[in-house]
Amino acid sequence: MKSQNPSAAEISPMMRELSTYIAGAPKRPLPEKVVEKTKHHVLDTIAAMVSGSRLLPGKKAIGYAKTLGGVKEATVIGSRIVTSAQNAALANGMLGHADETDDSHAPSLCHPGCAIVPAALAMSERESANGTAFLRAVALGYDVGCRMGLALHPYDFRTVGHSTHSFGPTFGAAAAAGALTGVNADQARWLLSYTAQQCSGISCWMRDEEHIEKAFDFGGMPARNGVASAAMVAAGFTAVEDVFSGERNFFIAYDETRRIGKPPEPQRLVDGLGTTFEIMNTNIKRWSVGSPIQAPLDSLLDLIRAHGIKAGDVEKVTVRVAHQGANTTDNRSMPDINMQHMCAVMLIDGIVTFISSHDEKRMKHPKVVELKRRIELHGDDEMTRVIPSRQGIVELKLKNGRELRHHTKAVRGTAQNPMTRAEVDEKAYHLLAPILGKARARKLCDAVWALDRLSNLRKLRPLLRA
């Protein structure tokens, strides 16, 4: 492809650094610890996609994909559909966030995996990329997507109505997909321009009670739009040379200084590139429930195991999380995002599983309903001040008069308290096995751990179909 050869003044040093980094990603070795952590997130996201294929948002996504046709480039997971990379990315992105079991990056306030992994997987299939290129593209996607969120001041950006869960992951998906098509530095700049034009999202997704639009907003839309940007540039499209600087640029369009008091920080897109890998700062959920519920479940489990607590012993439960977390999980209609319900299930069962966190019938069970009446949820100023750390406090008042308290400061699976390979494997296997069967679930887990030895991502297709 012929470059437009713009003058140096038209391209900022930041853009030159970022576009060069994206272009060089496929050939740039990653530190071993980053390769390992990337495998954790790939397996965790694939497991979320497979399990999500049988939930309502996943069923809707697969049904929609069936209507689209498209050249046979990539697999829709949990189905027999092979369609265009863009269509597969959309469907698989929705599968990845059909549930609340996918990963999250707290500092940038997004779920990167459900957009970036589907985009990279779809483009890897289209391009017959090997496992090493795929892993490098995924790590790149986390670096670019999470940094974009940070550049926009995510918590303030969300407060004024934008969806951080859509903005950063769209750029991450585009970077990952673009690297897999082999973009050069000029093309990487065009890629980012098409991505900026497609970037959108408003935070009213919180009102989506069936999780269908939310799955699209968090996973399907960013994955599809990122792949579209990469595909268009690969097809020869040219674009604005630097969408991040100059007249009417992206950061001017989304400058919320008047409302939040501080301008965007474009330089954060390149700060620490190559030394700080944002996938290392990304959390994997121990429990298949909404993020604000993770810490209280950790606290409850510790109290149950340390003191032999049974549901019948409990007089009252008080749960304290950040105000926003309390608002989004207070007696919701879906079990896995209902704080009171999930705490009741943990106390009754002594554990929370994927099955128990999705059992809607159990929300009406008399024992659960009775226990929920004794569980209070409070938004807490202290827990709000420590955001983006998702901390939680559980206070138990027992019928014998004892009072117990546990404060979870670092949820298991967070960057501060990461899960081991064995723990990630166990979680993934239990999500995969009910859909794929035990033997194929085991083979898929093993294949992901060996991705850097896989010659072609298309070889995963038999393990991903259902």
N, C-alpha and C positions, 0 to 999 in steps of 0.2 A: 504494500500500500504506500502511496506517495504522501509524504508529509507536506503540510502547508508551509513549513519552515518560517514560523512567525518570528518576529524580532524578540530579542531577549526581554524587552520591556513588557511584553504582553503576557509573560509567564512569570509568576512569583517564584522565589527560591523555594518556598514551602511546597508549591505544586510540583516543581522539578524533582524535589526529593521524594515526594510521595509517589509520583508516577514512575520514577526510576525504580523505587522499591517494589511496587506492584509488578512491574515488568520482569524484575530479577527473581521474583519469588520461586518459580518452578525449579531453578537451578541452585537455590541457596539452601544449603543444609541447615537443619534445625538442631539445636542442642538436644541431646538425648532425653532430658527430662521434659522438654516441650513435645517431642514426638510421643512420649508415653502419655502425657496429659491430653494430647490431641486424640489419641486412641480412646481414652476414657470418654471424651465428649462425643466422639463419633458413635461408639457403641451405645452410650446413653441415649443419643438422639434417634438412632435406628430403632432401639427398643421402644422409644416413645412413639415412633411412627407405626411400628407393627402393632402395638397394643392400641394405638389410636385409630387404627383402621376399622376397629369393631365398635367404636363409640360414635355417637350421632354426628359430630362434625366430620369425622373420618368417612363415615358412610355417605354423607352428602358430597364430600369432595370426590370420592371414587365414582359416585353416580354422575356427578358433573363431568368428570374426566371422560367417562364413557361416551358422552355426547359430543366431544370435541374433535374426535378423529386425530389427524396429525401424523406427520412422518414418524416412523418408528425409531426413536432415538434413545429413549430412557424409560425405565420401569416405574409404574405407580405401585408402590409397596403395598403388600397385603392384597394384591389383585393379580389378574393375568393381563393387565393393560400395559402395552408398550406404546408410547406416544411421543410427541415432540418434547424436547428438553424443557421448554417453557411450561407446557401443560403438566408435565411430571413434577416440576419444581413447585408449581402452585398446589397440586394435590398433596404431594408429600409434605410441603410446608404446613398445610392444614392438619395433616395427620400428626405431625410433630408437636402441634400445640392443641390437639383435640382434647388433651388431658392437661393436668397440671404437674406432669412428671418430668418436663424438659428442663434444661439448664437455665441459669440466669446470671447476669453480670450486674451486680448491685450498684457499683459506682456509676455506670452509664444508664441504669434503669431500663434494661432490655433483656429479652430472651434470645441470645444470639444463635444458639444451635438450631432452633426450629426453622430458621431462614437460611443460614449459611450452609449447613450440612446438606439439606435437600438441593440447594443450588449447585454446590460442588459435586454432589453425587450425580445429578442429572447431566451436568456438563462433562463430567468424567466419562460417563457412559457414551455420550455423543462423540467425544474425542478419543475414545479408547485409551484413556490415560491410565498410567500405572498407579499403584497404591502410594508410592512415595510422593508423586506429584499431587495426588489427592490430599494427602495429609498436609503438605506444605500450603496448598490452596486454602484448606480449612483454617489453619493457623493464621494465615494472612487475613482471611475474612474476619476473624475475631479481632485482629489488630486494627483493621481499618474501621469496622463497624462500631466497636466499642469506643475508639478514639473520637469518632464523629459524635457519638452521644456526649462524651465529656466536653467536646468543643462547644456544645450548645447549652451547657449547664442543665443537665437533664431534669433535676427535680424542680427547678424553676420553669423549665420549658414545658414540663407536664402540667404544672400549676396553671399556666395561662391557656391550656387547652390542647396543646399538641400531643401526639402519641409518640413518645420516645421509643416505644416498642416497634414502631414502624420505620422511623427515620434511620437510626444507626444500622439495624440489620439489613436494610436495603442496600446501603453502601458496602456492607460486609459481604453480602451475597454477590454483588456485582464484582467486587475485587477478586473473590474466589473464582467465580465463573470466568472472568476475564483472564486471569492468570492461566487457567486451564486451556484457553484458546490460544495462548502464546502471544498476548498483546505486547507490543513494544512500548516505549515510554510515551511516544506521541499518541498511540491508540489508547493507552491507559488514561490519558487526560480526556480524550473524547468519551471514553467509557464513563468517567465520573460526571461528565456533563449530561449525558443521557440519563444517568442515575438521578442527578439533581432534579431534572425535569419530571421524573416519575415519582419523586419522593413526596409522600403525603401521609396524613393520618391525624385524626383527632381523638381525644381521649374519652369520648362518650362510649367507647367499647365497654366500659365498666357497666353499662346498662344492658348488655347482651346476656340474657338469662340462659340461653341454650348453648353458649360458647361457640356458636357457628361463625358469626362474624368475627369474634375475637380470634378464632383460629386463623381466619383469613388475614386479619389485620397484623397479627404477630408473625405468622409463618408463611402463609400462602402468597400474600401480596408482595412482601419483600423478596421472597425467593424468586417468584415469577419475574418481577421487574428487574432484579439483578441479572438474571439469566437473559432477559430481553436486551438489556444494555450490552452485554457481552456479545450476544448473537448478532446484533445490528452492526457493531464495530467490526466483528469478524467478517461480516458480509460486505464491508467496504465503506460503511457510513463514516463521514467525518463530522466534526462538531466544533463548538466553542473550545478554544485552546485552554482557557483557565476559568472554570466556572466558580472558583473560590475567591477570585480577586478581580478588580476592575469594576467597570460600570455595571450596575444592576446584578451583582453576583449573588450567589446562594446565601452567603452570610449577611448580606444587606437585606435580602428578602426575609430572612428569619431572625433579624436583630430585634430582640424583645427588650432592649435597654429601657425604653420608656416605661415598661410595665414591671420589669424585674430588677432594674437598676444596674445591670452589668452587661456588657456586650459579649458576643460570641468570641471564642479564642481559637481561631483557625490553626494556630501554631501547635495546638495539642494534637493535631492529626499526625504529626511527625515526631513529636517529643518521645524519645526513647525507642524509636523504631529499631528493631534489630537487637535490642538489649532487654527491653521490657516486653514480654509476650503476654497479651491480655488474656489468652486462654488460661494462663496460670492464675489469673485473678477472677476466674469464672467459677460459679458454684454448680455443683451437681446435687439434686434433691435426694435426700435419703428416703423421704416419704412421697407418695404419689398424691400430693395435696398442694393447695396454693401456698406460695412462699411465706406469707405471714403466719401460717399454721405450723411451719417447720419447727421453730424454736419451742413453742409450747408442747408439741409432741415429744421433742427431745427431753424437755424438763419432766413431763409426765412419766416417760419411760424410766428415767433415772430414779424418780421418786418411787415408782412401782417396784422396781428391782431392788432398790436400797432398803426399802421399808416393808416389802411384802404387801403393798396396798391392794385391796380388792374394791370393786365398785361399791359393794355393800358397806364398806367402812367409811365412805365419804359423806359428810354432811353438806359441804359447800366447796365449790371450786371457783377461784378468782383468777382470770387470765388477763395479763397486761401486755399489750404490744403497742407499737406506734399507732397514732391516731388514724393514719391512712389505712394501715393494715386492719385495724378494728372495723373501719367503715366498709371495707371490701369483703370481709368474711363474716359479718354479723348475721347469723341465721339466714344464710342464703338458701336458695331452693335446690342447688346442686350439692350433694354430700361432700365432695372433695374440696369445696371452697366454703364450707360451713364450719366455722371454728367450734361452736358449741357441740355440733354433731360429732366431729372428728375426735374431740377430747372425750366425749362420752364413749365412743367406740374404743378408744385406747384404754380407758379405765375398765370397760367390760371385758375386752378380749386380752388385754395385756400387750397388745401389739396392733399395728395398722398394716394391712396388706393392700395390694392393688384391688383385689376383689371387695374387701370391706369398705374401701374408700369410694367405691362406685356403686354400692348397693342402695339404690334409691328406695326400695321397699322397706329397708331397715330404718329409714328416717321416721316411719310411722309405728315402729315396734314399741309397745308400751314401756318396756324396760329402758329403751333409749330415750323416749320422750320424757319419762319421769326423771331420769338422771339429768337431762338437758336443762330442766327447770332449776337445777341447783348449780348451774354453771353460769357465771357472770363474765362478760367480756368488757374490758375497759381500754379506751385509748389513753395512753400514758405519756406525759410530757417527757419523762426521762428516756423512754424507749424511742420517742420521736427525735430527741436531740442526737441520738447515736446513729441515726440513718446516715449512710446506706447500710450499716450493719443491722441485720434483721434479728434483733434480740427479743427475748420474751421471758416473762416471769409467770410462774404458776404458784399459787398459794392454795394449800389444801387445809380445810378444817374438818377433822375426823369426828366421828360420832362419840369416840372415847375422850374427846376434849383436846387431843393433840393438834398442833398446828405445824405444818411443814411448808417450806418455801424452796423453790429452785429457780435460779436465774441462769438461763442459757445465753452466754455472750457470743459463742462461736458455734453455730449450728454445724452438725456433722455433715460433711460434704462441701462446706464453704472453703474458700481459699485459705482461711485461717485454720481450718480443721478438716483437711481433705480426706475423702474416702480412699481406701487402698484399691489396687487393681482387683483384689478378691471381692471386695465389697461392691464395686461397680459391676463386676461380672455376675455376682449373685443377684443384684437388683435387675440387671438386664435379662438374665436367664428366666427369672420368674415373670417378667413381662412378656417375653417371647414365647415361652413354652405352651401356654394355653392356646396360642394362635397357630404356631408352626409345628407343635409337637416337640417332645423332649430331645429327640435325636437331632432334628434340624436346628433347634435353638442352640444346642451345644456346638454344632458345626459353625453356626453363624458367629457366635461369640469367639470361637477359636480363630475364625477367618479374620475378624476385625483386629484381634491382637497380633495377627501376622500380616497386616495390610502392607507393611513396607516390603514384603516379599511377593506381593501380588502383581502380576504382569499386566493385568487388564481388569478394570473395575466391572466390566460386563460379566466377569466370572462369578460375581456375587448374585446375579439375577436369580438362579435357581433357588437360592436360600432366602430371597426376599419375597418371592411370590407366595400366594396363599389361595 
